[in-house]
Amino acid sequence: MIKSFSTFIGQTVITSVLLGAPAFAQTAVVDEVIVTTTRSDSLRIDNPGNIATLDPSKTVNLFPVEMLNQAPGVHIHRGSGQEHLTAMRSPVLVGGAGAGSFLYLEDGIPMRAPGFANVNALMDAMPQADGSVELVRGPGSALYGSNAVHGLVNFISAPLDESGTSADIAYGSYGRHALGLKTTQDHGSFMTRLTLDLNGDADGYRDEQGFAQQKARLESAWQDGPTGYRLSVAHMNLNQETAGYAQSLFDLGDNPSDNDINGLTPACQTVNVPAYEDADCAKSNGNENAYRNATATRLYVRMTTDLGDGATLTLTPYLRSNDMEFFMHFLPGTPVEENSHDSYGLQASYARNAGWVSYVAGLDIELTEGELNEVQTAEDFIINGNLIYKQDTHYDFEVETQVIAPYVHAVWALSDATDLTTGLRWEMTDYDYTNNTDDGLQGKLFRPSSQSNDFSDVSPKLGLVHRLEENRRIFVNLARAARAPQVTDLYRLRDDDRGGPLEPPSPDSFDSETLDSLEIGYRAVYPALSYEATAFIMQKENYHFRDGDDRYETDGETDHMGIELSLDWMMARDWTLATNLTYAQHEYAFDRAVGQVQFGSNPLETITDGNTIDGAPETLATTSLRYKYDERTFIKLNWEHVGSYYMDASNSAEYDGHDIFAVTADYVLSGQSRLSLRIDNLLDEDYAKRADKWFGKDRYFPGEGRRFMARISHDF
C-alpha cells in the first residue's frame, strides 16, 4: 500500500495555511465561471471537487497537448505529429487503457463513442473555436459515464453574442505553420460563426516526419420563444507521416529478421548513451513508411426550453462519424489497421433550482456501428521458430453498440454555509460482435467467435463544500468511476501464458474497470491571488492493459495517491506568477511475472505489489512568470518539470526526467493587431518526450531541440 494518506493530508493543510497568510486577507471575490460539472453556469469556488480552466486563445502552439500539460496532475506524452498518450492523476496509459480512461468532450458531448475511444483523442479537438477548456482530474460527475475514469477534458464553445472577424498566421521551426480564420455574424434572428484552421509540419524534426491537418466548424444560435437553439457542425482531416520510437538494435537470435522488430531495421544504434542524447539517432526514423490518415465529423443541435419556476428541459441529438487508417509502428511486423464508427445519440435532461435543492435528472442514449480490420502484408514474423505475426489478415470484425445511461445529480443546501452534492449514474452497455474471419489463434493473436457481451455499471458520487468565508472553501469528494471494456480490449486479444497451455482471456470473463476516489481540498480566491490545494487517494480494480510482452491483463489492481497545488498570483502591478505542482505515487497492487514464451522461460519483467507503475513520475510542475513591460509589450517565462520515472514494470530502468524552459513575447501592434513569438526548449536540452522498455529494450520519443513559433493575429 502507498505511504500514509494522513501524511499527504498534513502536507496539504500546512501548505494551505501558509498560502492563506493574513497578508492576502481581502474579502472581494473574483472567480471563474465553469459549466462542466453541472452542465450549467456555476462558480468554480463552489465546485465540490477539482477543476482547472485553460484559455486556448493564449497558446501559440499547434498541439493541444502542450496547452493541457499546463494543468496540475496532467502529463501527456506527445509522440510524432498529432499522436499522444495521456496521464491525468495516473501513469501514462497506452492502448485500450489509454483510450478508455479519459473522456474528451466538445460542449459536453463525447468526441468518440464509448468503446471506440481513440488514444490520440486530442487530434479531433478544435480549441481555436473554443472559449475555454475545462479539466477534471479523477472521476467525473454523474453527468458523465464511460471513460471519465482518470479524468475528463471539455472543450467549451465561446458564446455567440458579438459580431466580428479575426485571422492569424503562424510559422515556426521545421516548417510548422498555421492559418486560422474566425468570423461571427449577426443575421438578425440568428447568429453564426465559422472557424477554419489549417496547420501542418512540413519538414519535421525527424526524418520522413510531418503532417497536414485541416479543421472547420460552423456554429449557429437562435431563440424561438422560450426555447434556445444551438447548432454545431465540425470536421477534421489529418494526413500524417509518422516517426516511431528511437531505439537500439535487437539481438534475438541468428535469423537476420530478428533485428527487424518493426518490419524495418531501427535507424540507429547507441552505446551507453540514450538514443535521445545522440543527435543523429534522435532525428532518425526507423519507421519511414509509417503514416496515419484520419477524418472525424461531429454534429449536434442543443434545444434548451425555459419551463418557468426555475426549471429547464434540454434535448441534444447528435451524430458523429470517424474513420482512420494507420501503420502500427509500435508493433512488430508491418500491420496496418483501418477502423471506423458512426454514432447516433441523444442527451436529455431536466434541471430545476428549487432554492434548497437544485438538481438535474437525465438520460443519455447512444447507438454505434463500428468496424476494425488489421492486415500485415510483410512476410511471417518469426522469432526463434515461433510464429508471432502471420502475413495475413490479423483481425476483421464489426461491433454494434448500445449505451443507455439514466442519471441524477443534486446539490442540497444543508445550511447557509454547507452544500451537499449527490449523484448516481447507471450505465448499461451492450456489444454485438461479429467476427468476419477465422476464429481462434493465429500466431500470437486470438480472434474470438461472434458473440454478444453486456455490462452494467453503477457510479455513485458524494461531495461536500463548506464556506469558511466568502472567498474560502474546503471540499470533500467521494466518487466511483467505471468503464466497460473498449472494443479492442474485448475482441483484439493476444495469447496468455499464465500457467499451462496458451489460453487467451475470454470476453465473457471481463468485468468493467472501476476506480474509487477520495479527494480533500482547500480553495481560496482573492482579487490578486487564487490558489487550491488538493489531496487524493484512488484504488482501481479490473485494470485492463497490455503488459511488456504485449499480452493482455484483465484484472490488474493499482493504487494512486498524491497532492496537487495550483496558484495564480499578481505579485505586483506588472508581475504575475502562475504555478501548478504535483507530487503523486502510482503503484501496482498485484503480482505477475510477464512471460516471454517465444524467448525462453525467463520473464521479461515482473509486476510486484508495491512497485511503481512505469511512466509515472512522482513530481510534475509547470510555472510561468509574466511581466508587463508596458501597455503594449508582455513577456512570459515558462518552466516545465517532469520528474524521473521508471520505464518498465520491474522498476529496473529509469528515465531521469527533464526541465524545459520557454519564453514568449507578445507585442500589441495596434488596437486590432498582435504579434507573438515563442521559443521552446530555450536551453536546447536533450530529453525524451516518452521513455519506456519494450521486449526488454529501451526506446524513446526524442524531444525536439530549441525551436520557435511566431504568430500575427488581427481583428477586423
Secondary structure, DSSP 8 states (H G I E B T S, - for coil): --S-HHHHHHHHHHHHHHHT-GGG--------EE-TTTSS-EEGGG-SS--EEE-GGG---S-HHHHHTTSTTB--EE-STT-EE--BSS----HHHHHHSEEEEETTEESS-TT---TTGGGG--GGGEEEEEEEESS--TT--TT-SSEEEEEEE--S---EEEEEEEEEGGGEEEEEEEEEEE-SSEEEEEEEEEEEESS-SSTT-EEEEEEEEEEEEEEETTEEEEEEEEEEEEEEE----EE------SSGGGG-TTSS--S---SSS-GGGSHHHHH--S-TT-EEEEEEEEEEEEEEEEEETTEEEEEEEEEEEEEEEEE-TTSSS-EEEEEEEEEEEEEEEEEEE-SSEEEEEEEEEEEEEEEEEEEE-S--EEETTEEEE-SSEEEEEEEEEEEEEEEEEEEEE-SSSEEEEEEEEEEEEEEEEEE-S--EEETTEEE--SEEEEEEEEEEEEEEEEEEETTEEEEEEEEEEEE---HHHHHSEE---SSSS-----GGG---EEEEEEEEEEEEE-SSEEEEEEEEEEEEEEEEEE-TTS-EEEEEEEEEEEEEEEEEEEEETTEEEEEEEEEEEEEE-S-EEE--TTT-SS-SEEE-TT-B-TT--SEEEEEEEEEE-SSSEEEEEEEEEE--EESSTT---EE--EEEEEEEEEEE-SSSEEEEEEEESTT----EEEEEEETTEEEEEE---SEEEEEEEEE-
